[in-house]
Amino acid sequence: MLDDASLADWCDRHLGARPARELFRCGHLSQVFAAELADGRRVVIKGRSSDPRIAGCVAVQEHLSRTGFPCPVPLTGPVELGGLTVTAETLVPGGSQLPVDGGAEPFAALLARLISCAPSAAAVPSLAPSPPWTGWDHPGARLWPDRDDRGGDLNTSPGPAWVDDAARRVRERLNACVAPVRIGHGDWESQNIRWSGSNPLAVHDWDSVIAQPEPAIVGLAAAVWPAAGAPGEAATVAQSAEFIAAYQRAADRRWSEPEVREAWAAGLWVRLFNAKKDAVDGGGPQLDRLADEVGERLALAAL
């Protein structure tokens, strides 16, 4: 954990001023501390378990901020502190979530803008391994990544058989994909995007940057985009189909049938990952919801 003294010293050393006032603290996968510094700047400091891929994430965020993409501006590169990787960025206040009942179009168009503005994967430090909920491409021999986002090992909990079987088919399909790798955002949920009216104000959670084929990035987003922060939220099959179609319009390119199927397969991975975690916990809304949809999603992925 980052204590107040360590945070103050870190800000003084890397930002040139100490915190004068705490604005908020929160955290899920990261510790997040927002402060007004003594010189008046408002910043957000993030600490998370040491992870070399954060250097690539910050590089992507910095590149996008220079293009005018709506995101906080990084103020430091990653710095190791007490076993944590710590970074700082500008605080972007205000904004609200965009109601999802208006449809997928603005969410898909913003993702298309991100992917088109992002640097090439070769131009930034490695983004491997992908976060586990997007990690069908993990290098291990076992079905699931060695560590999930909570630090557990999903491979040690057998079943449900339909979850593991579907995940195995998804992984085999996507590992055979030879499409060019693009950079995108691997946690494209409504709760991570703030809007000012109908205009995007800021996309957050840049630790979730990924380098994967474009259909996979879009499929992952299509499976979760309406999630606003409540347990079990995800896209319906119809909402996923709407997002995939809206993205193609925004990118001004009609996909081939195999690309559409790859998008459906990738979206199924994140839903299966969340369902597997629910199963480990003895059940939950993601598991229940996917049980009603898995057959249709498998069919759309031609699995």
N, C-alpha and C positions, 0 to 999 in steps of 0.2 A: 504494500500500500504506500501511496505517496503522502507523507505527513506534511503539515503546513510549513515547517522549517525547510524541508527539502524542496518543496515547491517554490518558496520564496527565494531560496538560493539559486534554484534553476532559472527562474525568471530573470533574476538579476544578471546571471552569467550569460544567458542566451538571448534575452530580449532587451537587456539594458535597463530594466526598471523592475522594482519589486511590486507585488500586488498591494493595492491600497484598499480594495473592497472586493469581497467575494460576491459574485452574482448568483451562481448556483453550482451544485454538484449533482452528478447523476452517474449512471454507469450500468452496463450490462456485460458486454464482452470487453469493454474498456472502462477505465476510470476517467471521468470527464470533469474538469474543473474550469469554470469560467470566472474571470476576474477583470476588474478595472485596475490597470496599472497606475503607478504613481504619476506617470506622464500623461494619463488620460486615455490611453489606448485600451480597448476592450478586446480580450483575447480568450481563446479556449485552449487549454492544455489537456492533452490526452496521454494516458499511460496504459500500456497493455503488455502482456507477456512478450518477452524478447522474440522478435520474428524478423528475419532478414528481408522478407518480401515487403515490409513497410516502406523501405527505401524506394521501391518501384511505385508503390501507391502514391507516395508524396510527389514523386516526379510527374506522374500522370496528373494529379490534382493541380500542381503548379503550372504545367503546360496548359491545361484547360482554363485555368483562371486567366492566363495571359491572352487566350483567344476570346475572352468575354463570356465564357460559359458560366452560368450562375452557380458558383460554389465559393466557400470560404477560401481565402488566400493563405497558403502555407507561409508561416513566418520562420520556421526552422526546418532543417532536415531531421531525421530520426537521431536521437541521442540516447545512449544506454545509461540508465540510472537505477541502481539497486535491483538489477534483474529485470527491469522494465524497459521497453522502448517508448520514449517520450517525444512528442511533437507538439508544436503550437501552430495555431491558425487564427485568422481574424474571426471575431464574433459577428455573425449576421443575424441581427435581431428581427423580430416581427414575422409577419407572414402566417399562413395557416395551411392546413391540408385542403386540397381541392376535392370537393365532393365527387365520389366515384360514380354517382348516378348520372353524371354528365357524359360518361363513356370513356373509352380507353384512348381516344384520339390524342389528347394533349400529353398523356403519359408516354405513349408510343413515339410521338413526334420529338419529345425531349430526349428520349433514349437514342433516336436516330441522329439527332444533333450531336449528342455526346460521342457516339461511335465515329461519326464523320470528322469531328474535331480532334479526336484523341491522337496521340502519337502512335507510331508503329511500336509493336512489342519489342523490336530489336533496338529501339532508341532509348529504352529505359531499363533500369535494373530488373532482374528477374521477378516476375509475379508468381512464380511457383513456390509452393504448391497452392492450388486454388483453395479458398475457404471450403471446409468440408461439406457444407450444404450445396456447394456447386462442384464438389470434388469427385465427380465420376472419373476424372482423368488422373486420380492420385496414382503414384508409382507402385504402391504395394500390390502384393499378389492376392490379398484378401478382398472380399467384396466391398466393405466400407472402409473409409480412411481410418488410420490407426487411432486418431483422436477426433471426437466430434467437437462442436463448439463449446461444450461444457467440460471438456477434458476427458470424457469417458470413451470407451471402446465399444462401439455398437456390434462388433463382430463376436463379442463374448456372450451375446444374448440371442439365442436361437429364435427364429420366426418373428412375426407370423410368416408362414411359408409364402403366402401370396405377395407380401412385401419384398422379401428377399429374392424371390423368383423374378418379379418385375424389375427390381433394381439390377439384377444380373443381366437381364436382357437389355436394359437401357445402357448399361456400362459397355457391353459388347458392341452394341450399335454405335455408340458415340466414339469409342476408342478406334473404330474402323473409319471414322470420318477423316477425310483428307483436305477439307476446306481450309483456306488461309485463316490464320489466327488474327483476330482483331482485339482491341482493348474495349472493355465495357464495364458496367457496374453490376455486381453479382447479388445485390440485395435491393432490387428496384421495387420497394414497397412504398405505398403512399405515405407512410409515417416518416420516411426518409427524405421527403421532398416538401418544401414550403413554397407557397405561391402568394403573390400579391395580386388579388383579383384573379384574372386568367393568365397572368404572366408568371413564369417561374422565377422565384426569388433566390432559392438556394437548394442545391442537392447536398445531402450530408452522407456520412458513413463511407468515407473514402478508403477505409481499411478493406472494403469489400470489392475493390477493383480486381478484375480478372482479365486474363488473356486466353480467349477461347474462340472457336469459330463463331461468326456472326449469328447463324441460326440458333446456336446454343445459348448465347447471351440473350437473345430475344425470347427464346422459349422459357428460360428461367424467369425472366421478367413477366412474361405472359401468365405464368402460373401463380404469381403472388401479388401483382400490382395493386389490387384494391385493399391490401392489408393496412389497416390504420392503427394497429397497436393492440387490439383486443385478442385474447386467445382464440386460436383456431381459424382466424381470418385468412382467406385465400381467394383466388379467382374461381368462379364456376367454369365449367367447360365452355359455355357460351362466351364468357368474358375473356377467356384465354384465346378463343378463336377470333374475337373482335380485336384483341391486341395484336395478334400476328398479322391480321389483314391490315390494320391501321399502320403498323410499322412499315409494311411494304409500300403503302401509299406515301408515307412520309419520306422514305428512302428513294422513292421513285424507281423501284425495280420489282418486277414480279418474280417471285421465287419459283424454282423448280419444285416438282413434287417431292424429291428426296430432301430438299432443304426444309420444306414445311414439316415433313416427318421428323427430321432431326430436331426441329424446334419443339415439337410435341414431346419427343423423347427427353430432351433436356429439362423441360418443365416438369416432367414426371419424376425426374431424379430428386429435385428439391422437395417435392411433395412426399415422395417415399422416404426421404431422409427425415422429415418432420414426423411422419407417421411412425417410423421405426423408433424415434426417441419417445413418442407417446407410448408405444408398446413396451419399451424398457421400463417406463414409469407405471405400467399397469393399465394403460389406456388413456384416451384423451380425444379432444375434438378433431385434431388433424387426422388421427387414425380413423375415426368414425366417418369423417367427411370423405376421405379418399376411398374408403371401402365402397362407397356408393358411386364413385366416378372412375375407378381404376380400369374397369373393362373398356369404357368408352375412350379413355386416354390412351390405353394400349392400342386400341384399334386405330386411332388417329395417327399414332406413331408407327403403325404397321408392324407392331410387335406381337 
